[in-house]
Amino acid sequence: MHGVCGVGVRGFDQAEGLAGPLVHPVIEVAHAEPLLDAKVRGVRPRYVDRGRSLGQVVVYIHIERHLLFTSFRTRSYGGERSRTVPHGPVGGAEVGLYDADVNELAIELLGRSAVTVDDQPVSSDAWRSRRAADVVKLLALAPGHRMHRLQVMDALWPESEPEASGTNLRKALHFARLALADERAIVNDHGVLVLAPEARVDTDVERFEAASGRALETGDAATNRDAADLYRGDLLPDDIYESWTVEPRARLRRRYLDVLRAGALWARLSEEDPTDEQATRELMMIDLDAGERRAAIRRFERLREVLRDQLGVGPDPETVALYERVLAVEGAEPPSDTERAHALLAWALVHMNRGEMAEAERAATEARAIALDAGLGRELGEAAVILAKVAMGQGRWREQFAEELTESMRMRANMEPIVYDAHLCLAEYYLTGPEGYDIAADFAREMMRIADQANSATGAALALLMLGEAELLGGHVDEAEDHLRSAAEANDRQGCISGSALARQRLAEAAVRRGRRYDANRLLGRARALANRSDIVSHLLVRVFGTMIEASAPERSMSVLRDAERTLSQMRSCEPCSMGYLTTAATTSARNGDMHRARAFIAEAERISGMWQAGPWIGAVWEARGVLRQVEGDEAQARAMFREAAEAFARAGNPSDAERCLAAGRRDRSS
């Protein structure tokens, strides 16, 4: 052996065993030697000749036993080939250590992930490790296809210790080189990983960025349209939960939308970004000029719904004015009740966003009246929510809700489902308001009295459900279970599907608190079936899934969460109703080691909770943060966040949740 004189078998194997985890023959040679000098025991300096360091000897041993002067079988894209890896110096960086085989490396990252080596595609089976493919993707995205190994480790294993990350990186690089059938597909140039330095590397991302940059600089519409055709889809769609993809994906998508706008590709822009109002207005004008008034109306309605569901805002005044112009086209049929309500609701949101509360209330009130007369359930719900938000801003929340519910019960003893659902949404808003659960329970009892006077069975079913919810949230579980069971039966009798689903979901919450998972899951199965039949499924189903995750056994919790994600991805869930789901999903992800997913859920919950200045949501977000810090091992931060959560829950009148958070902080300290 080179550099070794008389090393015994035991010492040889011990040295190599210590070398193995520290060095791969293709990388880290220079970096491994100091570690080996410090760590290898049992091989004495007298075993080393020609003045070589002990670490260098061990590296030689490791390389020679595994690679040097052996027949190295690599996969050829046309079959098998065998060759001998040439021997080179061990000290220093590995540049020049191996001969290069790859001449051209083509990498697709937009819309999909694919790698081609010299016109031969690399099959998915060739990537024996997901992180091996990720290393190639990272380097393909990096400037000059170069990135320091520490940056790669931080991107792919952010939660791991440096030693574990280094081991993982060595394995990933090994499998990446095997997949690309070339030892020099990735080289380590003094700590900087370089992708195929002796080959031509072509990526669709670079081609799109270069073409779009030139097109936007010239401002030529045709050039921008050509550049847009190079964008085949968002960056790495199968890696949306990888944090290192977030920034480049968003940057490339913004560039793509800019190119679509500069190329006047309004239809594609509207499809890619349904919230883009300029695109919608341009398309409405095209429809209007072509005499397609109904198409222009449909475009506005689609925009209005998307802005409401995704951003919680209404269209710009310019867009609303264009819509009214479309409605008023001479010779056209008069606008329908739905179209009139949509225009009023759009103006209500415009005024509310401007802080013009009186005008917002006037428009929403008029829209509500049209919706009630015409039986427009969705529009009635929208008007009720706007009026509730206006009332909250004016400090008239309770009075507004009482007035709305009382008027509905007296006008119609048995409320239609659309009216019932609108008031159910208002009740849920009220329960998360600043007054606390005891006052909410008293209010529900008052509504039950009014319902009895109006002989409104549906009103009584709604008020009973609200009473049970207030008691549950306030920690009075025994009373809550009694009232929620009665509410489930009452809503069943009246055919109020939404109320029946929500009552069972709340009963399941109570069962979880008592540790009765079987009962909780039985209730949730029925609640899920009812929610799917409801007109407000986007409000109810996300609540059901949040409790399903809580009710699941720890070993099944991530499976339930994935099922929830698949189902909920097919709809736009109500944001306030999503809070329980988001915080539960965050804590479940953290406890199962998926920190990236946990942080994404917490970020969304923080965004929504920021819309409200009181209620339980703020405490729920603090609690989720505490669990995340606890799992990460930051005990001091976890205790501080659990204290914040307890204080927020206490302010919201939720003593049981406050005590749970205080107990979590105490457990963290004792551990």
Secondary structure, 3 states (H helix, E strand, C coil): CCCECCCCHHHHHHHHHHHHHHCECCECHHHHHHHHHHHCCCCCHHHECCCCCHHHHHHHHHHHHHCCCCEEEEEECCEEEEEECCCCCCCCCCCCCCCCCCCEEEEECECCCEEEECCEECCHHHCCCHHHHHHHHHHHHCHHHEEEHHHHHHHHCCCCCHHHHHHHHHHHHHHHHHHHCCHHHEEEECCEEEECCCCEEEEHHHHHHHHHHHHHHHCCHHHHHHHHCCCCCCECHHHCCCHHHHHHHHHHHHHHHHHHHHCCCHHHHHHHCCCCHHHHHHHHHHHHHCCCHHHHHHHHHHHHHHHHHHHCCCCCHHHHHHHHHHHCCCCCCCCCHHHHHHHHHHHHHHHHHCCCHHHHHHHHHHHHHHHHHHCCHHHHHHHHHHHHHHHHHCCCHHHHHHHHHHHHHHHCCCCCHHHHHHHHHHHHHHHCCCCCHHHHHHHHHHHHHHHHHHCCHHHHHHHHHHHHHHHHHCCCHHHHHHHHHHHHHHHHHHCCHHHHHHHHHHHHHHHHHCCCHHHHHHHHHHHHHHHHHCCCHHHHHHHHHHHHHHHCCHHHHHHHHHHHHHHHCCCCCCCHHHHHHHHHHHHHHHHCCCHHHHHHHHHHHHHHHCCCCCCCHHHHHHHHHHHHHHHHCCHHHHHHHHHHHHHHHHHCCCHHHHHHHHHHHHHHHHC
